[in-house]
Amino acid sequence: MAVAADVRPARKLKAGRIYKGKSGMWSFILHRVTGIAILGFLILHILGESFMGVSQEAFNTIEDLYKNFFFRLSELGLLFALVYHAVNGLRITLIDFFPSLTARIKELQIVQWVLTAGMVIPAGVIMLNHYFKSR
């Protein structure tokens, strides 16, 4: 004999209703985007290094491509993605291990952004300075 299950109609959520655009939503989105950017870099890096097996000339062509200004700016984006993803991951881990920190999420996000900027800005200046000096 079959038992009828209590089926509730699905509620339709309006756009922006879950997070309402607060900082948690942007951290969630940026964490995913930086993760995908890092994955894209790894794929590009593996493909670029695989040209070493083709010939030295092919590898040098790829290396010359990586030395143009567009790729140097992309390296800055990669630096930001790596640092942000790592620091945000540490923040998430802290919250997982110490649930009482959920009351201080905004403060933790401020610390996260200060740490990220404190690491990315000096390193970015050095990277760009090196690019302009080598020209």
N, C-alpha and C positions, 0 to 999 in steps of 0.2 A: 504494500500500500504506500503510495507516494504522499509525502507531507508537503503542503504548500509552504514555500518560504516567504517570509515577510520581505517583500521587495519595495524599497523606497525609491521614489523617482529621483534621478540625479539632479542635484542643484547646479544651475548654471552660474559660474562665477564671472563677474564682470572684469574686464581688463584692469589690472592694477589693484585688484581687490585683496590679493593675498599679502603682498608686502607693502603696498601703497607707496612705493618709491623710496623707502627709507634706506639707511646706510647698509643694513644687512642684505638687502636685495642686490645692491651694487657690489658688495664684497663677494656675494655668491656668483654673480655674473662675471666679474673681473677675474675671479679665481679660475673659472672655467675657461675664459678667453685666454688667459695667460698660459694655462695648461695646454691648450690647443696650439698656441704660438710656440711653446717649447717643443712640442711634438713635431710641428712643422720644421723647426730649426734642425731637430735631430734627423729628420728624413732628408732635408737638404744637405746636411753635413755628410751623411752616409753616402748620398749620391755623388757629392763633390769629391769625396775621398776615393770613391770607386773608380774615378777617372785615372787614378794613379796606376791602376792595373792595365789601362788601355795604352797610354803612352805618356812620356814626360811632357810632350808638346800639348796634349789634350789637358793634362793636369795644370800646366802653366796657364793655359787659356782660361780655365775655370778660376784659378787663383787671381789672375788679372781682373776678371769680372768682379770678384769679391772685394777688390781694392778700390772700386769706384765709390763716389760719395753716397749714392743711394744705399749701398750695402753697409757703409759705415753708419748711416742713420738707422738702418735696420738693426745693427749691432747694439745701438743705444736702446732700441725697443726691446731687444732680447735681454739686455742687462736689466731693464725695468721688469720685464716679465719674470725673469729668474728670481730677482730679489723680492718682488711683491709676492710671488707664488710661495716662496720659502717662508717669508715673514707671516703671511696670512695663514699658512699651514701650521706654523708654530702657535699662532693665536688660537686657531681652532683646536689644536691639541691641548693647549692650556685649559681651554673651556671644557673640553672633554674630561680631563683629569681633575679639574677643580670646578664643579658645576656652580659653586657659589659666585664664580666670576661672571656669570650671565647677568648679574645686576650691574656690572661695570663694562658692558660691551662697548659703549661709546668711548670710554676712556681707553680701552684696549685698542680700538680702531685708531684713535689719535696717536697712541704710541706706535702702532703699526705704521702709520703714514710718516711719522717723524723718523723712525728707523729706516724705512724704505728710502725716503728723500736723503737722509744722512749717508746712505751707502751709494745711491745712484748718482747724485749730483757730482760729488768729487770724482768718482770713477768716470763719469761721462765727460767731465771737463778734461781729464787726462787722456781719454780715448780720442776726443776731437782735437785736442792740442797735438797729440802724436800724429794725427792725420794731416793737419795743416803744416807741421814742421817737416814731414816727409815729402811734401809737394815741392 
